[in-house]
Amino acid sequence: MATKGSNKSAQGSPDLRWSDRVRGAVGGGSNVADNKKRDSEDVPWALIVTVLAILLMFFIIMPVLAVMYHDMFYATRAAVHEVKKMKELRRQILQERVQNPSGAIDVDREPTEAANPRQ
């Protein structure tokens, strides 16, 4: 029976309002939806700047980069083609030198490249 007396004192006061303490610590408890002052200042400037930067990137910078990479691809292909032609021409010249060791120019042979039309 002595334990009943100790249980009553351990329970604490029955008028404990812990929810009021939590609400007071979290915020004033004011209703944000009824706050008329926030209506005119709803969109922050950082959001507008961010959206504009994203639009600028996707609609202006990305197509410019695509055109640049496209041009670089075809320029590289043309350069590789010209290098292959140059190597073939060198090989032909070296073959002619091996076949004609005197170094004399054979005038009767056909040219390997097209003649210059301006001459």
Buried (B, 14 or more C-beta within 10 A) or exposed (E): EEEEEEEEEEEEEEEEEEEEEEEEEEEEEEEEEEEEEEEEEEEEEEEEEEEEEEEEEEEEEEEEEEEEEEEEEEEEEEEEEEEEEEEEEEEEEEEEEEEEEEEEEEEEEEEEEEEEEEE
